[in-house]
Amino acid sequence: MNRAIFLDRDGTLIAEKNYLHRPADVDIFPGAGAALKRLADAGFKLFVVTNQSGIGRGYFTLADAERVNEHVNRELARDGVHFEKTFIAPEAPDQPSRGRKPSPQFLFDARDEFNLNLAESFMVGDKLIDLECGWNAGVKKSILVRTGYGAGVERESKNELARAVVVNGLTEMADWILQLNSKLSIKN
C-alpha cells in the first residue's frame, strides 16, 4: 500500500488570499517545491484537498479554481513535483457537502482510488478543519503549518492541537516526516 501527503492549498502551499481565483495572484511559498519533491522521492504520493467556498458563494467558478490549481501544478512541476489528484469542495459552509473539510471523504476516495494506507499518511494544513479532516480519516499525524491562518490557530486552539505536530512551513514539515520515516526504518 502507498503512503500519502494530503495538503490544503490556500495558506499551506500558497499564500492565503481571500477567494483567490486568478492564477496571476498565486504566490507559492518559498521552498514548497523542494520540500514536496523530497517527500515524493521518499515514496509519498501527493494530493491537494481544498475547500473553495467562493464557488458556492458565487464569487468565482469551478473553472476559475481549476485554472488556479493548474497554475500551481505547472509551477511546482518545475521542481519535479507531481500531484496525483486535487480534490475540490466547492460548497459554501452552509451547503450540504460530501467532501468539505473536516469531512474525511476525499481522503477515503484517494485511499480507494490509489491504494493508500491512511494510517501511514499525513494531513497538512493551516486550519483546524484541515487537521480534523486528517484525524477523521485516521492518518498517522495531522500537521499544522504556521503559514496562512496557522499561527493564529496555534494561539487560539492550544488544547485542540495536543494531537498535532506544529511546524513553521512545508520545509520543516518535510524534515519532520522524513526524520520520523528514517527512525522507523532503523527500527525495522
C-alpha positions as CSV (number, residue, x, y, z in Angstrom):
1,M,0.0,0.0,0.0
2,N,1.1,3.6,-0.7
3,R,1.7,6.4,1.7
4,A,0.4,9.9,1.0
5,I,0.8,13.6,2.0
6,F,-2.6,15.4,1.8
7,L,-2.1,19.2,1.6
8,D,-4.5,22.0,2.0
9,R,-3.9,24.6,-0.8
10,D,-4.5,28.2,0.4
11,G,-2.3,29.2,3.4
12,T,-0.4,25.9,3.1
13,L,1.0,25.6,-0.4
14,I,0.3,29.1,-1.5
15,A,-0.2,32.4,0.2
16,E,-3.7,33.0,1.6
17,K,-5.7,35.5,-0.4
18,N,-9.4,35.9,0.1
19,Y,-11.3,34.0,-2.5
20,L,-8.3,33.5,-4.8
21,H,-9.5,32.8,-8.3
22,R,-6.9,34.2,-10.7
23,P,-3.6,32.3,-11.5
24,A,-1.8,35.7,-11.7
25,D,-2.5,36.2,-7.9
26,V,-0.9,32.9,-6.9
27,D,2.2,33.1,-4.6
28,I,3.7,29.7,-3.9
29,F,5.5,29.6,-0.6
30,P,9.3,29.6,-0.9
31,G,10.8,26.1,-0.5
32,A,7.4,24.4,-1.2
33,G,8.6,22.7,-4.4
34,A,11.9,21.4,-2.8
35,A,10.1,20.1,0.3
36,L,7.4,18.3,-1.7
37,K,10.0,16.8,-4.1
38,R,11.9,15.3,-1.1
39,L,8.7,13.7,0.1
40,A,7.8,12.3,-3.3
41,D,11.4,11.0,-3.7
42,A,10.9,9.2,-0.3
43,G,7.8,7.4,-1.8
44,F,4.9,9.6,-0.7
45,K,2.1,10.3,-3.2
46,L,1.0,13.9,-3.1
47,F,-2.6,15.2,-3.0
48,V,-4.3,18.6,-2.6
49,V,-7.6,18.8,-0.6
50,T,-9.1,22.2,-0.7
51,N,-12.4,23.9,0.3
52,Q,-13.3,26.5,-2.2
53,S,-16.4,28.1,-0.7
54,G,-16.1,31.1,-3.1
55,I,-17.6,28.8,-5.8
56,G,-20.7,28.0,-3.6
57,R,-21.0,31.7,-2.7
58,G,-21.0,32.7,-6.4
59,Y,-17.7,34.7,-6.2
60,F,-16.0,32.6,-8.9
61,T,-16.5,29.5,-10.9
62,L,-15.2,25.9,-10.6
63,A,-13.3,26.6,-13.9
64,D,-11.6,29.6,-12.2
65,A,-10.5,27.3,-9.3
66,E,-9.3,24.7,-11.7
67,R,-7.2,27.3,-13.6
68,V,-5.5,28.3,-10.3
69,N,-4.8,24.6,-9.5
70,E,-3.4,24.0,-13.0
71,H,-1.1,27.0,-12.5
72,V,0.1,25.7,-9.1
73,N,0.7,22.3,-10.6
74,R,2.7,23.8,-13.5
75,E,4.8,25.9,-11.2
76,L,5.6,23.1,-8.8
77,A,6.3,20.7,-11.7
78,R,9.3,22.8,-12.4
79,D,10.7,21.4,-9.1
80,G,9.7,17.9,-10.1
81,V,6.6,17.8,-8.0
82,H,3.5,15.9,-9.2
83,F,0.2,15.8,-7.5
84,E,-1.8,12.6,-8.1
85,K,-5.1,14.5,-7.8
86,T,-6.6,17.7,-6.5
87,F,-9.9,17.4,-4.6
88,I,-12.1,20.5,-4.5
89,A,-15.1,21.0,-2.2
90,P,-17.0,23.9,-4.0
91,E,-19.8,24.3,-1.5
92,A,-20.3,27.2,0.9
93,P,-20.1,26.3,4.6
94,D,-23.9,26.3,5.0
95,Q,-24.5,24.0,1.9
96,P,-24.6,20.2,2.1
97,S,-21.2,18.7,1.0
98,R,-19.8,15.3,0.6
99,G,-16.2,16.3,0.8
100,R,-15.9,19.7,2.5
101,K,-13.3,19.5,5.3
102,P,-13.4,18.5,8.1
103,S,-15.1,15.6,6.3
104,P,-12.6,12.8,5.5
105,Q,-14.4,11.7,2.4
106,F,-11.8,12.9,-0.1
107,L,-9.1,11.1,1.8
108,F,-11.2,7.9,1.7
109,D,-11.7,8.5,-2.0
110,A,-8.0,8.8,-2.5
111,R,-7.4,5.7,-0.4
112,D,-9.7,3.7,-2.6
113,E,-8.5,5.1,-5.9
114,F,-4.8,5.0,-5.2
115,N,-4.5,2.1,-2.8
116,L,-3.3,4.3,0.1
117,N,-2.6,3.3,3.7
118,L,-4.1,6.3,5.6
119,A,-2.5,5.1,8.8
120,E,0.9,5.8,7.3
121,S,-0.2,9.1,5.6
122,F,-0.2,12.7,6.8
123,M,-2.6,15.7,6.5
124,V,-1.1,19.2,6.4
125,G,-2.9,22.4,6.7
126,D,-3.2,25.8,8.3
127,K,-6.7,25.5,9.8
128,L,-8.2,23.3,12.5
129,I,-10.6,21.8,9.9
130,D,-7.6,20.5,7.9
131,L,-6.3,18.7,11.0
132,E,-9.7,17.4,11.8
133,C,-10.1,16.0,8.3
134,G,-6.9,14.0,8.8
135,W,-7.9,12.8,12.3
136,N,-11.3,11.8,11.0
137,A,-9.6,9.8,8.2
138,G,-7.3,8.1,10.6
139,V,-4.0,9.5,9.3
140,K,-0.7,8.9,11.1
141,K,-0.5,12.6,12.0
142,S,-2.1,15.9,11.2
143,I,0.4,18.7,10.8
144,L,-0.4,22.4,11.3
145,V,1.8,24.9,9.4
146,R,2.2,28.4,10.9
147,T,1.7,29.9,7.4
148,G,-1.7,31.2,6.4
149,Y,-4.0,31.1,9.4
150,G,-1.8,28.6,11.2
151,A,-0.1,30.9,13.7
152,G,-3.4,32.3,14.8
153,V,-4.9,28.8,15.1
154,E,-1.9,27.8,17.2
155,R,-2.5,30.7,19.6
156,E,-6.3,30.2,19.8
157,S,-6.5,26.4,19.8
158,K,-3.8,25.1,22.1
159,N,-6.0,22.3,23.6
160,E,-7.1,21.0,20.2
161,L,-3.6,20.8,18.9
162,A,-2.3,18.3,21.5
163,R,-2.6,15.5,18.9
164,A,-1.0,17.6,16.1
165,V,2.5,18.5,15.1
166,V,3.1,22.2,14.6
167,V,5.8,23.4,12.2
168,N,6.7,26.7,10.6
169,G,6.1,25.7,7.0
170,L,6.5,23.0,4.3
171,T,10.3,22.7,4.6
172,E,10.0,21.9,8.4
173,M,7.1,19.6,7.7
174,A,9.1,17.6,5.2
175,D,12.1,17.5,7.6
176,W,9.8,16.2,10.4
177,I,8.2,13.5,8.3
178,L,11.4,12.3,6.7
179,Q,13.1,12.2,10.2
180,L,10.2,10.2,11.5
181,N,10.4,7.9,8.5
182,S,14.1,7.3,8.9
183,K,13.7,6.5,12.6
184,L,11.0,3.9,11.7
185,S,13.3,2.4,9.0
186,I,16.1,2.0,11.6
187,K,13.8,0.2,14.0
188,N,12.6,-2.3,11.3
